[in-house]
């Protein structure tokens, strides 16, 4: 049977003394070694699991509000008030918020959606030239007429969050009775 021996080097170590018994791998030289290193790095990048970006509850609230207000403003400029474009963007940003919220803040996505919707309607509502009373009337009219979009975005966010919550691993410790049953022992 062959015995493998490690090569040792008597080269000076960091403190100036000779490092005896330390294995030093041969360094690849030339372009062949560099090409192998590049291939190895590329393979590692392909197989590495990159973490998905996650936003906090506050981040989701700010993102949802900013995008919703921007869409409402653009829709108000182009089509004289929030309409279908605003509703579609609101539903899309609500679903995106539910997907990208971190697991600890899952409840923030369905809560942030109606708040963002109300802020967007309040900022872009048609006042009709009637001052504060006209603006409030425009806000309530906008909320009443756009309720379908509000429900669609909020329910979609809640459904995505519910599915994500069900897929999370349980953090509660298992009871001894349940653990015994899983191991094939009797329940008594």
Order of alpha helices (4+ residues) and beta strands (2+ residues): alpha-alpha-alpha-alpha-alpha-alpha-alpha
